[in-house]
Amino acid sequence: MTFDIILSGVGGQGVLSLSAIIAWSAMREGLHVKQSEVHGMSQRGGAVLANLRLADHEVASDLIPQGRASLVLSMEPLESLRYLRFLSPSGAVITSLNPVVNIPDYPDLDELVGHIRRLPRVILLDSERLARKAGSARASNMVIAGAASCLLPLKVETMEHFISTRFAAKGDPVVRQNLDAFHAGREAAAA
Amino acid sequence: MADLVVLGDEAVALGAVHAGITAAYAYPGTPSTEILEYLRVHAARHGAPLASWTANEKTAYEAALGVAFAGRRALVAMKHVGLNVAADPFMNSALVDLHGGLVVAVADDPGMHSSQNEQDSRYYADFARVICLEPANAQEAYEMTREAFDLSERFRVPVVVRLVTRLAHSRGVITAAPPRDENPVRKPASPVSWILLPAHARRQWRALLDRQQAVRAYTAASRHNVLSLDDRELGVVTAGIGRNYYLENLDDLGFVPSHLHIGAYPVPAEAVRLLAGHVRRLLVIEDGYPYVERRLRGLIPPAVEIRGRESGHLPPDGELNPDLVRNALGLASRPGVELPGFVLPNRPPQLCQGCPHCDMFQAITRALDGYAESVVMSDIGCYTLGALPPYNAIESCVCMGASVGMAKGAADAGIHPVVAVIGDSTFLHSGFTPLMDAVAANTDMTLVILDNEVVAMTGGQPTLLPSSRIEPLLRGLGVDPDHLHVVQAHPRQVDAIADLIRRELEHRGLSVVIGVRECLETAKTKKQKIPEAVQV
């Protein structure tokens, strides 16, 4: 079994935290994991990409080959389309539909969403609204993680456990907000 | 010991700790920064080793060399172009008789994710006639770093551990081994080998050359160099992470090529000859320059064809990936998903909203308005993004500190007005020395120091000296106090700063304007600590 995930977004959106939830959970379930990250200049408001590879055997390449990814997880709608060449024709895209408009030629949002909907398997989420509803606008990436949990080869309890542990130092209310955001994403994806 | 999840950089750091280092030194530089960041967190928790940011890579290297002189172990870490800065002590330290291990962890950046070039540090190791180890994953990064210290003491040379971005910033699981104790302080029995007077240096150089035979015997036997003879047609030579891309595609190949993996340099010549004698064609897969490929051309008969980056069968530049290697192996890439009819705009990095650099760039551009011919030399840092729209405010970015010297040259050549724009940390790294030239000649130029009180681009490391020291430093150097100004880099001040710079442009001599405001990112987060490796 190999489950490759492309994670995308804009610098500062929490793409690496999103990747961390999945990576740690996969390791706890005994899978082999490689996670390739972007540090440095691109993090300044530019397009950010992480490669996350889960497998039941040792993973060779840090980078995902073309056409192999089972999943594109994107924190931003335009960025959900940037790495489609890595997505398997049977793979899925899960993306936030909340745009980060920091370039002059950002496409019209309705047109952009129309293009995204043309993809064979896609889940679009208003992650900011769901996160706010859960009590923390910053938990957008938890919403995406929750939606992803429907498709990942991982137990949902493992991911919940990780979220609880990760935010434990910040107190119970923060843990609850993030778990609520996670569940909101999971429910929205299942709907 | 328990398994740990770490970046490649962090694996190097932990390997160094477990090898018993007494000290580590570095200047921040992507993709090497996390090596010392990890060590600083480790040191804060455990009280050792000493982990220091330094003024630049040369001072880092020299401090590490001093530790080695005292018989103890030291790690020095830098990005590839940092080794240019440290090249002087690096080259010469190969000649002294090291008895305390000295390891240079250098992170190359093929593809130039965050760099001005993609130079390959294996050439430097070769140039200095020292050993280079090249890991392919985090576990190897850990083990090779540990071994590098033993090799350094065994062969009395500095040892290079070469990383590439894709390993430095890839997270994986490692199994650590029990740590080794630090060396006691022990000066060399005689300092003669450390005093590189010509007479001594000639002897030391000859001794280093004589030692090459023993070094080659080591790489011939090293477990990092692995030869397996299978197919008689194709032999694959992989180096470092090139092996990962090869293995990724191996199952689809339908046969098993003969294979030589190289993780320890100098290139194991006998293994290469055995491989070449077994096959008709070689494919060399290495990230960076075609270093191994070029070495092979001198080692094997011309009848054996060699394919690689030099021959054009793999791209001569940029970062390798599994698909480039797949195609070079004769396999087609798998189809991905396409979205015809949609053109994706690029999203380049940019200065943060409200960044103090924006205010200074506006002021500079306004001050220069109306001059027929002006130039703005700049440097390495976030502010290099001032080259992009909407600022289009700078005209050069070459290497750390170059803005100051290049401004002097442009002024000497007859351009007026000339501005140099440099950050506070880059100025302390290597802008101070060229400024001495400009002060001595009272060059007609204006230096603008963008002081955001932090090393911003690499993630907010502390600058070596607090900002308040820069002005007295410049006064001490002899900058005319009437033409030395400290201003607040703020949107409300842009007009006043523009007027000030304009006046200084009209002053026919050296002037310096320091624009101060803390980096927004630093102010916002006040530095989140990188967590130490979490146990699985």
Interface residues (C-beta under 8 A of the other chain):
Chain A: V10 G11 A23 W24 M27 R28 H32 V33 K34 Q35 S36 E37 V38 H39 G40 M41 S42 Q43 R44 G45 G46 A47 A60 S61 D62 L63 I64 P65 Q66 G67 R68 L78 E79 L81 R82 L84 R85 F86 L87 S88 P89 G91 N102 I103 D105 Y106 P107 H115 R118 L119 P120
Chain B: V5 L7 T30 P31 T33 E34 H113 S114 R166 L167 H169 S170 R171 G172 V173 I241 R243 N244 Y245 L247 E248 N249 N321 P322 D323 R326 S333 R334 P335 G336 V337 E338 L339 G341 F342 L344 P345 N346 R347 P348 P349 Q350 L351 C352 C382 L385 M457 T458 G459 V534 V536
